[in-house]
Amino acid sequence: MAEKGDLDLTGAKLNRGLWLVKVPKYLSQQWGKATERGEVGKLKISKGQGKTEVSFVLSEELAGGGVQGTSAKSTAISTPRDHVLALQGVAGQSLGVFTEGSSGKQTDATSGNVVYDKLFLEGVVVQRADCRPVVGESYMKMKRMQIEESSKPMRLSQQLEKAVTTNYKPVANHQYNIAFDRRKKEEGKRARADKQQVLDMLFSAFEKHQYYNIRDLVDITKQPVTYLKDILREIGIYNVKGTHKNTWELKPEYRHYQSDEKSD
């Protein structure tokens, strides 16, 4: 319903008495197939033994369309036509029927749909009822079809006669796995250089920048990761938190940067 706007109480002034009827789902679906001014059925109200009896008969045109199952092979079954209305009181409740409308030609700028900014009170509910089908041959066939449809598994396994080419094709190895294996082989082929030579490369790198991650240092020194980490533990500190998390820097006794030389 609209969250804000005016409320039109014309229906209250006309003193309209409305019936609130609960109908089966299949019946409301058949009503939805009717044309704008088409006939959906006939309602009969009679009195018997001091009680009001109400019955509803669905039109032949809508009943002939039938209820269709979800599977492609299922056949349409004629919709039950005969129904009875079990009347109920409102039990002291104040129930009303409201509809949404527009006070003018207002449209949403994004979607272009009509904006409903007004509510209309159509009337007050004076009678409640449940529409129930009369148990017969057509009703039993429809219920049997519904039970069979609900008992079918949602997923089915089937054997394919030929390979599916419209979806993803299986591959022996993915590209990221190939790249990872290639990188591992390159790292394994790297020969360990002299420790002093590696230290000179590290000190030269740390003169330019204070923080490095392990990948950058591997690219600079061209050394295996395990060998490089052993040397870094002797001269460096690994930051596990803070702004420079997961990076290496020199221990205080080894720090000597170009920026410090210029400032001195």
Secondary structure as GFF3:
##gff-version 3
##sequence-region A 1 264
A	DSSP	beta_strand	6	8	.	.	.	ID=ss1
A	DSSP	alpha_helix	10	13	.	.	.	ID=ss2
A	DSSP	beta_strand	17	22	.	.	.	ID=ss3
A	DSSP	alpha_helix	25	32	.	.	.	ID=ss4
A	DSSP	beta_strand	41	48	.	.	.	ID=ss5
A	DSSP	beta_strand	51	58	.	.	.	ID=ss6
A	DSSP	alpha_helix	60	65	.	.	.	ID=ss7
A	DSSP	beta_strand	82	88	.	.	.	ID=ss8
A	DSSP	beta_strand	96	101	.	.	.	ID=ss9
A	DSSP	beta_strand	118	133	.	.	.	ID=ss10
A	DSSP	alpha_helix	137	151	.	.	.	ID=ss11
A	DSSP	alpha_helix	175	189	.	.	.	ID=ss12
A	DSSP	alpha_helix	195	208	.	.	.	ID=ss13
A	DSSP	alpha_helix	214	221	.	.	.	ID=ss14
A	DSSP	alpha_helix	225	235	.	.	.	ID=ss15
A	DSSP	beta_strand	236	239	.	.	.	ID=ss16
A	DSSP	beta_strand	247	250	.	.	.	ID=ss17
A	DSSP	three_ten_helix	252	254	.	.	.	ID=ss18
A	DSSP	alpha_helix	258	263	.	.	.	ID=ss19
###
